[in-house]
Amino acid sequence: MNLHSVLSILVFSPLLGIIVLAFLPKMAEKAIKLVGFLATLPALLLALAAYLHFQWGKDLADFAVSKSWIQFRGMNVQEPIYSVYYELGLSGFQLLLVVLTAIVATLSAIAAAKFVKKEWKGYFMLFLLLEIGMLGVFTAENLILFFIFFEITLIPTFFLIGKWGYFEKEKAAYSFLIYNGLGSAVLLIVIMILFAKTGTTNIDLLTQMMADPSAPLSSDLKLGLLIGLLIAFGVKLPIFPLHSWMLKVHVQAPPSVVMIHSGILLKIGAYGLIRFGMGIFPEQFETLATIIAVLGVINLLYGAFLAFIQTDFKMVLAYSSISHMGIVLIGLAALNEAGIQGAIFQVVSHGLISALLFFLVGIIYERTDTSLMENLGGMAKGMPIAAGFLLAGGMASLGLPGMSGFVSEFMAFLGLFKELPWIAAVGTIGIIMTAAYLLRAVLGITYGKSHREFTGVLDLKGVEFVPVVVLMVLIVLIGVYPSVLSSPLQTTLETIMIGLGG
């Protein structure tokens, strides 16, 4: 296989599943679920092959593809005024997010076969379209192609929430669409200004041009564009106070969609801030570093304190996601290698941990028809295996040494203590609160006072072990052997630090 075609096949491989599903009768439940799962495997296998390609010492540039795509011509001009290329590529950071996306998508397909109870054909067609968008976002090498894939993720997510969610699913879907639509509008304005001023949307070329003192953009305009990116990706991350839509989605969307949303879609915000904000506008990012650090601490504390007073375990995890995304901002604001590496580790780590926890919540809700913590006390008696994995996932989320959460939090705070120790010191309150709300919630559910009998409630069984075991193994692997992430990140970190003058 030509390596230049691998990324295109990886990104668009779920399309084959969509085509097959289109010809299946809508009542063929088993066949639809099987095709939906199998259609995620080519992207997973190719992503793992790309990771092995890197580990064997080969260059990720081998996968790059660039072809002429769209040209804008004037009335009497032979040469195009503007050209947009179909460009895909991989850096170490992109590779990790592609692997994370492929893994979580496959596990989410398994979860969907369990949790989705109706109209499976429509669900899996939209799900596979969403996977195409996510894979495209992390491999696009120009801003217009990135924006197209970014928009592709919005449409299927809206329908997956609005049609297959719980009681207030329509409200959650429209809230998602409005907030993310406004964020997309701001992002499009930033992209169009860059395109008009520079004549290119190639990310690497823009990075080089912005580093040139003679770049056709003033410092004030660069700062304004960075603030635009901070708003656009701040909605996605989300950054307080642009977060309220996410709470509705985490509670009302089906568990298989929340696995994707919390595990992958939120990470697009972090990816955009790192790749475009910090990468294209490093000087301006440094100017805003203190503000970003404060926003990160606000996220961390706000999410932690509100998670502590929740009675619904879904809401605890929703506010926990807000809190943990604050750690990403804290790491980026450090502007040093330890902090940035911690932020990227947190992106991957939280993707795995949140997918695990929301899958377990889905299992619990399906068995008991509730996610209220007071109704789940003593779960360890009737569901000991699920309770054990829930405890392990909670320990990973609060940063227990030996698990991925510890590595990411330690490095992010280490980086910030070097640069802004007083802000980092305030942020440590959030770490303490994280332990408090997670132990309160998880221990209350597993070993708390029992308000119901769990007799007859089934524990984890059969295929349900696959997502739980795979995610748990990866969480522990990163915790005890962080080089699986740090090795691919070296080139990315070097590029970022050079841009920051480090």
C-alpha positions in Angstrom: 0.0 0.0 0.0 1.3 3.5 -0.9 1.8 5.2 2.5 0.6 8.5 1.0 -2.9 7.0 0.6 -3.0 5.5 4.1 -4.3 8.6 5.8 -7.1 9.1 3.3 -8.1 5.5 3.7 -7.9 5.8 7.5 -10.1 8.9 7.6 -12.8 7.8 5.1 -12.8 4.0 5.9 -16.1 4.4 7.9 -17.7 5.5 4.7 -17.7 1.9 3.5 -19.8 1.0 6.6 -22.2 3.7 5.8 -22.7 2.4 2.2 -23.2 -1.2 3.5 -25.7 0.0 6.1 -27.7 1.9 3.5 -28.5 -1.4 1.8 -29.4 -3.3 4.9 -33.1 -3.5 6.0 -33.7 -1.3 9.0 -35.0 -4.2 11.1 -31.9 -6.3 10.7 -30.7 -5.5 14.2 -27.8 -8.0 14.5 -26.4 -7.3 11.0 -26.6 -3.5 11.5 -24.8 -3.7 14.9 -22.1 -6.0 13.4 -21.5 -3.8 10.4 -21.4 -0.7 12.7 -18.7 -2.3 14.8 -16.7 -3.8 11.9 -16.7 -0.4 10.0 -14.6 1.1 12.9 -11.9 -1.6 12.7 -10.0 -0.4 9.5 -9.3 3.0 11.0 -8.2 1.4 14.3 -5.9 -1.0 12.6 -4.4 1.7 10.4 -4.0 4.0 13.4 -2.1 1.3 15.3 0.0 0.6 12.2 0.9 4.3 12.0 1.9 4.2 15.7 4.1 1.1 15.1 5.6 2.8 12.0 6.7 5.6 14.3 8.0 3.3 17.1 10.1 1.4 14.5 12.0 4.7 13.8 10.2 5.6 10.6 9.2 9.2 9.7 5.5 10.2 10.1 6.0 12.5 7.1 5.7 9.3 5.0 2.0 9.5 5.5 1.6 13.1 4.3 -0.6 13.8 1.3 -1.0 17.1 -0.6 -3.1 17.5 -3.8 -4.6 20.5 -5.6 -8.2 20.8 -4.6 -10.0 24.2 -4.9 -8.7 27.3 -6.8 -10.1 30.8 -6.9 -9.3 32.8 -10.1 -9.8 36.4 -11.1 -11.5 37.6 -14.3 -8.3 38.1 -16.3 -5.8 36.2 -14.2 -4.3 32.9 -15.4 -2.8 31.9 -12.1 -5.2 31.3 -9.3 -5.5 34.1 -6.7 -6.1 31.6 -3.9 -5.5 27.8 -3.8 -6.8 25.3 -1.2 -5.1 21.9 -1.1 -6.4 18.6 0.1 -3.7 18.1 2.8 -3.5 15.4 5.4 -0.6 14.6 7.7 0.6 13.3 11.1 2.7 14.7 13.8 3.3 12.9 17.1 0.5 14.8 18.8 -1.9 14.2 15.9 -0.9 10.5 15.9 -1.9 10.1 19.6 -5.2 11.8 19.0 -6.0 9.6 15.9 -5.2 6.5 17.9 -7.3 7.7 20.8 -10.2 8.5 18.4 -10.0 5.1 16.7 -9.9 3.2 20.0 -12.8 5.1 21.7 -14.9 4.9 18.5 -14.5 1.2 18.3 -15.4 0.8 22.0 -18.3 3.2 21.6 -19.6 1.1 18.8 -19.6 -1.9 21.1 -21.4 0.2 23.8 -24.0 1.4 21.2 -24.8 -2.2 20.4 -25.7 -2.5 24.1 -27.4 0.8 24.8 -29.2 1.8 21.6 -32.7 0.3 21.6 -34.2 1.6 18.4 -33.5 2.7 14.8 -30.1 1.1 14.8 -29.5 1.8 11.1 -29.8 5.6 11.4 -27.8 5.6 14.6 -24.8 3.8 13.1 -24.8 5.7 9.9 -24.6 9.0 11.8 -22.1 7.5 14.2 -19.7 6.5 11.3 -20.1 9.9 9.8 -19.1 11.4 13.1 -16.0 9.2 13.2 -15.0 10.5 9.7 -15.3 14.0 11.0 -13.2 13.3 14.1 -10.4 11.5 12.2 -10.4 14.3 9.6 -10.1 17.0 12.3 -6.9 15.5 13.7 -5.2 14.8 10.3 -6.2 18.0 8.3 -3.1 20.1 7.5 -4.9 23.2 6.4 -7.5 25.3 8.1 -10.3 25.1 5.6 -10.1 21.3 5.5 -10.0 21.3 9.3 -13.1 23.5 9.4 -15.0 21.2 7.0 -14.3 18.1 9.2 -15.1 20.2 12.3 -18.5 21.0 10.9 -19.0 17.3 9.9 -18.8 16.4 13.6 -21.5 18.8 14.6 -24.4 17.5 12.4 -24.4 13.8 13.4 -23.7 14.7 17.1 -26.8 16.9 17.1 -29.0 14.1 15.8 -27.4 11.4 17.9 -28.2 13.4 21.0 -31.6 14.7 19.9 -33.0 11.3 18.7 -31.4 8.7 20.9 -31.0 10.6 24.2 -33.1 10.7 27.4 -36.0 12.8 28.6 -34.7 16.3 27.7 -32.7 15.2 24.7 -34.1 17.9 22.3 -33.1 20.7 24.7 -29.6 19.2 25.1 -29.2 18.8 21.3 -30.2 22.4 20.5 -28.1 23.8 23.3 -25.2 21.8 21.8 -25.9 23.1 18.3 -26.3 26.8 19.3 -23.2 27.0 21.4 -21.0 25.0 19.0 -22.5 26.8 16.0 -21.5 30.2 17.4 -18.1 28.8 18.1 -17.8 27.6 14.5 -18.9 31.1 13.3 -16.1 32.7 15.2 -13.6 30.1 14.0 -14.7 30.7 10.3 -14.1 34.4 10.7 -10.6 33.8 12.0 -9.8 31.4 9.1 -11.2 33.8 6.5 -9.1 36.7 7.8 -6.0 34.6 7.8 -6.7 33.4 4.3 -7.4 36.9 3.0 -4.3 38.3 4.6 -1.8 35.6 3.8 -3.2 33.7 0.8 -2.8 30.3 2.4 -4.5 28.1 5.0 -1.7 25.6 5.3 -1.0 25.3 9.0 2.8 24.8 8.7 3.2 27.7 6.3 1.1 30.0 8.5 3.2 29.0 11.5 6.3 30.1 9.5 4.8 33.3 8.2 3.6 34.4 11.6 7.1 34.0 13.0 8.4 36.4 10.3 8.5 40.0 11.5 7.4 41.1 8.0 4.2 39.1 8.2 1.2 40.9 6.7 -0.6 41.0 10.1 -0.1 43.5 12.8 0.5 42.4 16.4 -3.0 43.7 17.4 -4.7 41.7 14.7 -2.7 38.6 15.7 -3.9 39.1 19.3 -7.5 39.6 18.1 -7.3 36.4 16.0 -5.9 34.5 19.0 -8.7 35.7 21.2 -11.1 34.5 18.5 -9.6 31.1 18.6 -9.7 31.1 22.4 -13.5 31.7 22.2 -14.1 29.2 19.4 -12.2 26.4 21.0 -13.2 27.6 24.5 -16.8 26.6 23.7 -15.6 23.1 22.6 -13.2 22.5 25.5 -15.3 24.0 27.4 -14.0 27.0 29.3 -16.1 28.7 32.0 -18.6 30.4 31.3 -19.1 28.7 27.9 -19.8 25.4 29.5 -23.5 25.0 30.3 -24.4 23.2 27.0 -22.0 20.4 27.9 -23.7 19.6 31.2 -27.0 18.9 29.3 -25.2 16.7 26.7 -23.4 14.6 29.3 -26.7 13.9 31.2 -29.1 13.5 28.3 -27.1 11.9 25.5 -26.9 8.1 25.3 -23.8 6.6 27.0 -22.2 5.5 23.8 -22.4 9.1 22.5 -21.2 10.6 25.8 -18.1 8.3 25.5 -17.3 9.9 22.2 -18.3 13.4 23.3 -16.3 13.4 26.6 -13.5 11.2 25.2 -12.9 12.9 21.9 -15.0 15.8 20.9 -14.1 18.0 23.9 -10.4 17.3 23.0 -10.9 19.1 19.7 -10.9 22.3 21.8 -7.6 21.5 23.4 -6.1 20.4 20.1 -7.2 23.7 18.4 -5.7 25.8 21.2 -2.4 23.9 21.0 -2.0 23.4 17.3 -3.4 26.8 16.1 -3.4 29.1 19.1 0.0 28.3 20.5 1.4 27.1 17.2 0.5 30.0 14.9 0.4 32.8 17.5 3.1 31.9 20.1 4.0 35.5 21.0 0.4 36.5 21.5 -0.3 33.2 23.5 2.5 34.2 25.8 0.9 37.6 26.3 -2.3 35.9 27.4 -0.6 33.2 29.4 -1.6 34.6 32.8 -5.2 35.0 31.8 -5.3 31.5 30.4 -3.8 30.2 33.7 -6.5 32.0 35.7 -9.2 30.6 33.4 -7.7 27.1 34.0 -7.8 27.5 37.8 -11.4 28.8 37.5 -12.4 25.8 35.5 -10.6 23.5 37.9 -12.2 25.0 41.1 -15.7 25.7 39.6 -16.0 22.2 38.3 -14.7 20.6 41.5 -16.8 22.5 43.9 -20.0 22.0 41.9 -19.2 18.3 41.4 -19.0 18.0 45.2 -22.6 19.0 45.8 -24.3 17.0 43.0 -26.7 14.1 43.8 -26.7 12.6 40.2 -23.5 10.7 39.3 -23.8 11.8 35.7 -23.7 15.4 36.8 -20.7 14.6 39.0 -18.8 13.3 36.0 -20.0 16.3 33.8 -18.6 18.8 36.2 -15.5 16.7 36.6 -14.9 17.0 32.9 -15.0 20.8 33.2 -12.6 20.6 36.1 -10.2 18.3 34.4 -10.1 20.5 31.2 -8.9 23.3 33.5 -5.7 21.2 34.0 -5.2 21.4 30.2 -5.3 25.2 30.3 -3.0 25.3 33.4 -0.4 23.2 31.5 -0.6 25.3 28.4 -0.3 28.6 30.4 3.0 27.4 31.9 4.7 27.8 28.4 7.4 25.3 29.2 8.0 21.7 28.2 6.7 20.1 31.4 3.5 22.0 31.4 2.7 21.6 27.7 3.5 17.9 27.9 1.3 17.6 31.0 -1.6 19.3 29.1 -1.3 16.9 26.2 -1.1 13.9 28.6 -4.3 15.2 30.2 -6.0 15.3 26.8 -5.3 11.6 26.2 -5.7 10.5 29.8 -9.1 12.2 30.3 -10.3 10.8 27.0 -9.7 7.2 28.3 -10.9 7.8 31.9 -14.1 9.6 30.9 -15.0 7.0 28.3 -14.5 4.3 31.0 -16.6 6.1 33.6 -19.5 7.0 31.3 -19.6 3.4 30.0 -19.9 2.2 33.5 -22.6 4.8 34.3 -24.5 3.6 31.3 -24.3 0.0 32.5 -25.5 1.0 36.0 -28.3 3.1 34.6 -29.5 0.3 32.3 -29.5 -2.2 35.2 -31.1 0.1 37.9 -32.9 2.8 35.9 -31.3 5.5 38.0 -28.0 7.4 38.3 -28.9 9.1 41.6 -26.2 8.3 44.1 -28.6 7.9 47.0 -30.3 5.1 45.1 -27.1 3.2 44.3 -25.6 2.8 47.7 -24.2 -0.7 48.4 -23.7 -1.5 44.7 -20.6 -3.6 45.5 -22.9 -6.3 47.0 -24.9 -6.9 43.8 -22.4 -5.7 41.1 -19.0 -6.3 42.6 -17.1 -6.4 39.3 -18.6 -3.2 38.0 -18.1 -1.6 41.4 -14.4 -2.6 41.3 -13.9 -1.0 37.9 -15.8 2.1 39.0 -13.5 2.4 42.0 -10.4 2.0 39.7 -11.7 4.6 37.3 -12.4 7.0 40.1 -8.9 6.5 41.4 -7.5 7.2 38.0 -9.6 10.4 37.6 -8.4 11.8 41.0 -4.8 11.2 40.0 -3.7 8.0 41.8 0.0 7.3 41.2 0.4 4.4 38.7 -2.4 5.6 36.6 -2.5 8.1 33.7 -4.3 10.9 35.6 -1.3 11.2 38.0 1.2 11.8 35.2 -0.8 14.5 33.5 -1.7 16.4 36.6 1.8 16.2 38.1 3.5 17.5 34.9 0.9 20.3 34.3 1.2 21.7 37.8 5.0 21.2 37.8 5.2 23.4 34.7 2.9 26.1 36.2 4.8 26.2 39.5 7.9 27.0 37.6 6.3 30.1 36.0 3.3 31.2 38.0 3.6 29.6 41.5 0.9 31.7 43.1 -1.7 30.7 40.6 -0.6 27.1 40.8 -0.9 27.2 44.6 -4.5 28.3 44.3 -5.1 25.5 41.7 -3.9 22.8 44.1 -7.2 23.4 46.0 -8.9 21.9 43.0 -6.8 18.8 43.2 -7.8 18.3 46.9 -11.5 18.9 45.9 -11.2 16.4 43.1 -10.2 13.7 45.6 -13.1 14.8 47.9 -15.9 14.7 45.3 -14.8 11.5 43.6 -14.3 9.6 46.8 -17.6 10.9 48.1 -19.4 9.8 44.9 -17.6 6.5 44.2 -17.5 5.2 47.7 -21.0 6.3 48.4 -22.2 4.3 45.4 -20.1 1.2 46.0 -20.0 0.9 49.8 -22.5 3.5 51.0 -25.7 2.9 52.8 -28.0 0.7 50.7 -31.4 2.1 49.8 -32.3 -0.7 47.5 -31.8 -4.4 46.9 -29.4 -5.4 44.2 -30.7 -9.0 44.1 -31.3 -10.0 40.5 -29.3 -7.1 39.1 -26.7 -8.5 36.6 -23.0 -7.6 36.9 -20.8 -7.0 33.9 -21.1 -9.8 31.4 -19.9 -10.9 28.0 -18.9 -8.2 25.5 -19.4 -5.5 28.2 -15.9 -6.5 29.5 -14.2 -5.4 26.3 -14.5 -1.6 26.7 -13.9 -1.7 30.4 -10.8 -3.9 30.3 -9.3 -2.2 27.2 -9.7 1.3 28.7 -8.4 0.2 32.1 -5.3 -1.5 30.6 -4.5 1.7 28.6 -5.0 3.9 31.7 -2.6 1.8 33.8 -0.1 1.4 30.9 0.2 5.2 30.5 0.5 5.5 34.3 3.4 3.0 34.6 5.1 3.6 31.2 4.4 7.2 30.1 6.9 6.9 27.3 4.1 5.4 25.1 2.9 9.0 24.9 6.0 11.1 25.6 8.1 9.4 22.8 5.8 10.6 19.9 5.5 14.0 21.4 9.1 15.0 21.4 9.1 16.6 17.9 5.9 18.4 18.6 7.2 19.8 21.9 10.4 20.9 20.2 8.5 22.7 17.5 6.2 24.5 20.1 9.2 25.5 22.3 11.1 26.9 19.3 8.0 29.0 18.5 7.8 30.2 22.1 11.5 31.1 22.0 12.5 28.2 24.3 
